[in-house]
Amino acid sequence: MKVTESKLIYMMNDADFVVIDGVMFQTGYLRIPDEFTAPDDVVLEARRGETEIDLTRGEIDDAVLLGEGVFRLKSGSIVRFLTSAVIH
């Protein structure tokens, strides 16, 4: 497991919210990727009002850590996972 991958998985664990390109979504489903997770397996489902998003293992693989829990996905999207304790 790459260092960035382990940090991403750590940040995903128990995240209540995910911010993607500056838009906050409430997580509904999280699956921490492991060696059995295929690239097309959904690892995150989240919602903001009527808008639903999902991310697959393939989309988060090779994410680049930008600092302080912020990651850039291969698609160029900027992602940050948050728990309720850090929302003020």
C-alpha positions in Angstrom: 0.0 0.0 0.0 1.4 3.4 -1.0 1.8 6.1 1.7 -0.8 8.4 0.0 -3.2 5.5 -0.3 -3.0 4.7 3.4 -3.5 8.4 4.2 -6.6 8.5 1.9 -8.0 5.4 3.5 -7.4 6.8 7.0 -9.2 10.1 6.1 -12.1 8.1 4.5 -12.6 6.0 7.6 -15.7 7.3 9.5 -16.0 10.4 7.4 -19.4 12.1 7.8 -18.9 14.5 4.9 -16.8 14.7 1.7 -16.0 18.0 0.0 -15.5 17.6 -3.8 -14.3 20.6 -5.7 -15.6 22.9 -2.9 -19.1 21.3 -2.7 -19.9 19.5 0.6 -21.8 16.2 0.5 -23.0 14.0 3.4 -21.7 10.5 3.1 -24.2 7.7 3.1 -22.0 4.7 2.2 -18.3 4.2 2.7 -16.3 1.1 1.9 -12.7 1.2 2.9 -10.8 -0.3 -0.1 -8.8 -3.5 0.5 -7.1 -6.1 -1.6 -10.5 -7.5 -2.7 -11.9 -4.2 -3.9 -12.1 -4.1 -7.7 -11.5 -0.8 -9.6 -15.2 -0.5 -10.5 -16.5 -1.1 -7.0 -18.2 1.9 -5.4 -16.3 3.0 -2.2 -18.3 6.2 -1.5 -21.9 7.3 -2.0 -22.8 10.8 -0.8 -25.7 13.2 -1.2 -26.4 16.9 -1.1 -30.1 17.5 -1.3 -31.3 15.7 -4.4 -27.8 15.4 -5.9 -26.1 12.0 -5.4 -22.5 11.2 -6.2 -20.4 8.1 -6.0 -16.7 7.3 -6.3 -15.2 4.0 -7.3 -12.0 2.4 -6.3 -10.5 3.2 -9.7 -11.4 6.9 -9.3 -9.6 7.2 -5.9 -6.6 5.0 -6.8 -3.4 7.0 -7.3 -4.9 10.1 -5.6 -2.2 12.7 -4.8 -1.9 14.1 -1.3 -1.8 17.9 -1.5 -1.6 18.5 2.2 -3.8 18.6 5.3 -6.1 15.8 4.2 -6.7 17.2 0.8 -6.3 14.9 -2.2 -6.3 15.4 -6.0 -8.0 12.5 -7.9 -6.9 11.4 -11.4 -9.8 13.3 -12.8 -8.4 16.5 -11.3 -11.1 16.8 -8.7 -10.0 18.0 -5.2 -11.4 15.8 -2.4 -11.4 16.2 1.4 -13.0 13.9 3.9 -14.4 15.4 7.1 -16.0 14.2 10.3 -18.7 16.1 12.3 -16.1 17.0 14.9 -14.3 19.3 12.4 -17.3 21.1 11.0 -17.8 24.4 12.7 
